Amino acid sequence: MSFYKNVTAKPWEYSSPTLGTGPESAFASSSERIALTLFLVVVGVIFSLLAVSYYVRMELGDWVPMSDPSLLWVTTALLILSSVLFQLARNTAQGENFLKARKLFVGGGLFAIFFVIGQALAWQQLSSNGFDVANGPASAFFYLLTGLHVVHIVGGLWVWSKTTLRFFSQDDLTSVKHSVELCTTYWHFLLVLWVFIFAVLANT
């Protein structure tokens, strides 16, 4: 019997001392924050492996370097502004000023949308100059890295839109504050990730 208990034990959970309240997490952070942290670790590993593959592929003889569109500097500035607004929204929400936090939060998402539009324009500019996906390994890697990053931005915008609706629907403000914190963390990660991608592309 003791062996069965040891095998089926769940060390990450413990029974609540209050009858009927169910198991409680053994971690200090919320389950949503833990899940987000694990997700960000996985994404970081994936992009790190892609960066390594990028540098390894450069060593082959058919690699033809390409110049990055100047528009990428503009999109980088847009993403920085987006991240700054999200941080301000988080700080304001902590101070219980939810009306101002809502405006800042919406602004952060709008700048992220402008970033996505700017990336699409950069792709169009490259394509019109003859650098499409099939042009060579350098352009293929460019579209792969920037495209995957945009996919994660779009995923973040989906969560941003849900949180924005909760702002306007006067949902539980404590829960909304938590969602704003998670979105801010995610956006800071996306900014750091983009700076890393941009540095790799600009210096090769």
C-alpha positions in Angstrom: 0.0 0.0 0.0 2.8 2.4 0.8 4.5 1.6 -2.5 1.3 2.5 -4.3 1.1 5.8 -2.5 4.7 6.7 -3.3 4.1 5.9 -7.0 0.9 7.9 -7.3 2.0 10.8 -5.2 1.9 14.3 -6.7 4.6 16.4 -5.1 3.6 19.5 -6.9 0.2 19.5 -5.2 -0.9 19.1 -1.6 -4.3 18.7 -0.1 -5.9 21.9 1.3 -6.3 21.7 5.1 -9.9 23.1 4.6 -12.3 20.4 3.7 -13.8 20.8 0.2 -11.4 23.4 -1.2 -9.4 20.9 -3.2 -5.7 20.7 -4.0 -3.6 23.9 -4.0 -0.5 24.6 -6.1 2.8 24.1 -4.3 4.3 27.0 -6.4 4.1 30.6 -5.3 3.3 31.8 -8.9 0.0 31.3 -10.6 -0.4 28.4 -13.0 -0.8 30.9 -15.9 2.5 32.5 -15.1 4.2 29.1 -14.9 2.7 28.1 -18.2 3.9 31.3 -19.8 7.4 30.9 -18.5 7.6 27.4 -19.8 6.3 28.5 -23.2 8.8 31.4 -23.4 11.7 29.0 -22.6 10.6 26.7 -25.4 10.3 29.6 -27.9 13.7 30.9 -26.8 15.3 27.5 -27.4 13.6 27.1 -30.8 14.9 30.5 -32.0 18.4 29.8 -30.6 18.5 26.6 -32.6 17.4 28.5 -35.7 20.1 31.1 -35.2 22.7 28.3 -34.9 21.4 26.8 -38.1 21.6 30.2 -39.7 25.3 30.6 -39.0 26.1 27.0 -40.0 24.3 27.5 -43.3 26.3 30.6 -44.0 29.4 28.6 -44.3 28.2 26.8 -47.5 29.4 28.2 -50.8 25.9 29.1 -52.2 25.2 31.6 -49.5 24.6 35.1 -51.0 24.2 37.9 -48.3 21.3 40.2 -48.7 20.8 43.7 -47.4 18.0 44.1 -44.8 15.2 46.6 -45.6 15.7 50.0 -43.8 12.0 49.7 -42.8 13.1 47.2 -40.1 14.5 50.1 -38.1 11.1 51.7 -38.1 9.4 48.4 -37.1 11.9 48.0 -34.3 11.0 51.4 -32.9 7.3 50.5 -33.1 7.8 47.4 -31.1 9.9 49.3 -28.5 7.0 51.8 -28.1 4.5 49.0 -27.8 6.6 47.3 -25.1 6.9 50.7 -23.2 3.2 51.3 -23.3 2.5 47.8 -22.0 4.8 48.4 -19.1 3.2 51.7 -18.4 -0.2 50.0 -18.5 1.0 47.4 -16.0 2.3 50.0 -13.6 -0.9 52.1 -13.9 -3.0 49.0 -13.3 -1.0 48.3 -10.2 -2.0 51.7 -9.0 -5.7 50.9 -9.5 -6.1 53.5 -12.2 -7.8 51.2 -14.7 -9.2 53.8 -17.0 -5.7 55.1 -17.8 -4.3 51.6 -17.8 -6.9 50.7 -20.4 -5.8 53.5 -22.7 -2.1 52.6 -22.4 -2.9 48.9 -22.9 -4.9 49.6 -26.1 -2.1 51.8 -27.4 0.5 49.1 -26.8 -1.6 46.7 -28.9 -2.1 49.2 -31.7 1.6 49.8 -32.0 2.1 46.0 -32.2 -0.4 46.0 -35.0 1.6 48.7 -36.8 4.7 46.5 -36.3 3.0 43.6 -38.1 2.0 45.9 -40.9 5.5 47.3 -41.1 6.9 43.7 -41.3 4.5 42.9 -44.2 5.6 46.1 -46.0 9.3 45.0 -45.5 8.5 41.6 -47.0 6.8 43.3 -49.9 9.8 45.6 -50.4 12.1 42.7 -50.5 9.9 40.7 -52.9 9.7 43.6 -55.3 13.6 43.8 -55.3 13.8 40.2 -56.3 14.4 38.7 -52.8 11.5 36.3 -52.4 11.5 33.1 -50.3 12.9 31.0 -53.2 15.7 33.5 -54.0 18.3 31.7 -51.9 19.1 30.4 -48.4 19.7 33.9 -47.0 16.3 35.3 -48.0 14.6 32.0 -46.9 16.1 32.3 -43.4 15.0 36.0 -43.3 11.4 35.1 -44.1 11.5 32.2 -41.7 12.9 34.1 -38.7 10.8 37.3 -39.2 7.7 35.3 -40.1 7.9 33.1 -37.0 8.3 36.2 -34.9 5.2 37.8 -36.5 3.2 34.6 -35.7 4.1 35.0 -32.0 3.1 38.7 -32.2 -0.3 37.8 -33.7 -0.8 35.2 -31.0 -0.1 37.8 -28.4 -2.5 40.2 -30.1 -5.2 37.6 -29.8 -4.7 37.5 -26.0 -4.4 41.3 -26.0 -7.8 41.6 -27.7 -9.4 39.3 -25.1 -7.9 41.3 -22.2 -9.0 44.6 -23.9 -12.6 43.3 -24.0 -12.4 42.4 -20.4 -11.3 46.0 -19.6 -14.5 47.4 -21.3 -16.8 44.8 -19.9 -15.9 45.7 -16.3 -14.7 42.2 -15.6 -13.0 41.2 -12.3 -10.3 43.9 -12.1 -7.9 41.7 -10.1 -8.1 39.1 -12.9 -7.7 41.8 -15.6 -4.6 43.2 -13.7 -3.1 39.7 -13.8 -3.8 39.4 -17.6 -2.1 42.8 -18.1 1.0 41.6 -16.2 1.2 38.4 -18.3 0.8 40.3 -21.6 3.5 42.8 -20.5 5.9 39.9 -19.8 5.2 38.3 -23.1 5.7 41.6 -25.0 9.0 42.3 -23.3 10.1 38.8 -24.4 9.0 39.5 -27.9 11.0 42.7 -28.0 14.2 41.0 -26.7 13.6 38.2 -29.2 13.2 40.7 -32.1 16.4 42.6 -31.1 18.2 39.2 -31.1 16.8 38.3 -34.6 17.5 41.8 -36.0 21.1 41.7 -34.7 21.6 38.3 -36.3 20.2 39.5 -39.7 21.9 42.9 -39.7 25.4 41.5 -38.8 25.6 38.7 -41.4 
